[in-house]
Amino acid sequence: MTDAIVVFVTAPTADKAAELARLLVEEGLAACGNIVPGLRSIYRWEGKVHDEPEVLLILKTRAPLFEALRERVVAVHPYQCPEVLRVDIPEGHAPYLQWIRDNVRQAP
């Protein structure tokens, strides 16, 4: 078992996703952010069904940093209720997992 995690965050545009990724990497809350364009999200919000283009930001970090990362995303995200979902990574390529550990700040 590792303490590596992936965090999914949707954003309205690729530019906003890149802004979020850069901020989180610069602050040491994430080692990497991948931007996946071309999402189409169909969801219910405030009693209406919406069909909107979005971008998915996939962040790699460590479990002890999740709460700080979540709080930072919520503070700077343009959505009233942003998606911030954690997925634990039980196994992976050891050198890559070490790279994640080496490229985020020390956990509290």
C-alpha positions in Angstrom: 0.0 0.0 0.0 1.2 3.5 -0.9 0.1 6.9 0.3 -0.2 8.1 -3.3 -3.5 9.4 -4.5 -5.2 10.8 -7.6 -7.5 13.7 -7.2 -10.1 14.5 -9.9 -11.2 18.2 -10.4 -13.4 19.4 -13.2 -13.0 22.9 -14.5 -14.9 25.1 -17.0 -11.9 25.5 -19.4 -8.5 24.2 -20.1 -7.0 27.6 -19.1 -8.7 27.4 -15.7 -7.5 23.8 -15.2 -4.0 24.8 -16.1 -4.2 27.7 -13.7 -5.3 25.4 -10.9 -2.6 22.8 -11.7 0.2 25.3 -11.8 -0.9 26.8 -8.5 -1.1 23.4 -6.8 2.2 22.2 -8.2 4.0 25.5 -7.3 2.6 25.3 -3.7 3.8 21.7 -3.4 0.3 20.3 -2.9 0.5 18.2 -6.1 3.4 16.7 -8.0 1.6 16.8 -11.3 -1.6 17.8 -13.0 -2.9 16.3 -16.2 -5.5 18.3 -18.2 -7.9 16.2 -20.2 -10.0 18.4 -22.5 -13.2 17.4 -24.3 -15.4 16.3 -21.4 -19.2 16.7 -21.7 -20.9 16.8 -18.3 -24.6 16.2 -17.8 -25.6 16.9 -14.3 -28.4 18.2 -12.1 -27.8 21.6 -10.5 -30.4 23.8 -8.7 -33.3 21.6 -10.0 -32.3 21.8 -13.6 -30.4 19.3 -15.9 -27.4 20.9 -17.5 -25.3 19.7 -20.5 -22.0 21.6 -20.5 -18.4 21.2 -21.8 -15.8 20.8 -19.1 -12.2 19.8 -18.6 -10.9 17.2 -16.2 -7.8 17.9 -14.1 -6.1 14.8 -12.7 -3.7 15.6 -9.9 -1.1 13.3 -8.3 -0.2 13.8 -4.7 0.0 12.1 -1.3 -2.9 11.2 1.1 -1.7 13.4 4.0 -1.9 16.5 1.7 -5.4 15.8 0.4 -7.3 18.0 2.9 -4.9 21.0 2.2 -5.3 20.4 -1.5 -9.1 20.2 -1.3 -9.3 23.4 0.8 -7.1 25.2 -1.7 -9.1 24.1 -4.7 -12.4 25.1 -3.1 -10.9 28.5 -2.2 -9.8 29.4 -5.7 -12.2 27.4 -8.0 -14.8 29.3 -9.9 -17.6 26.8 -9.2 -19.8 27.2 -6.1 -19.5 23.4 -5.5 -16.3 22.1 -7.3 -15.7 18.4 -7.8 -12.7 17.3 -5.7 -12.6 13.5 -5.6 -9.9 11.4 -4.0 -8.9 8.0 -5.4 -6.3 6.0 -3.4 -3.6 4.2 -5.3 -2.8 0.9 -3.6 0.0 0.0 -6.0 2.0 1.5 -8.8 5.4 1.8 -10.5 7.8 2.3 -7.5 10.0 4.9 -9.2 7.0 7.0 -10.2 5.5 6.7 -6.6 8.8 7.9 -5.3 8.8 10.8 -7.8 5.4 11.9 -6.4 6.8 11.8 -2.8 9.9 13.7 -3.8 7.9 16.5 -5.6 5.3 17.5 -3.0 5.9 19.3 0.2 6.2 17.3 3.5 2.9 16.3 4.9 1.8 17.9 8.2 
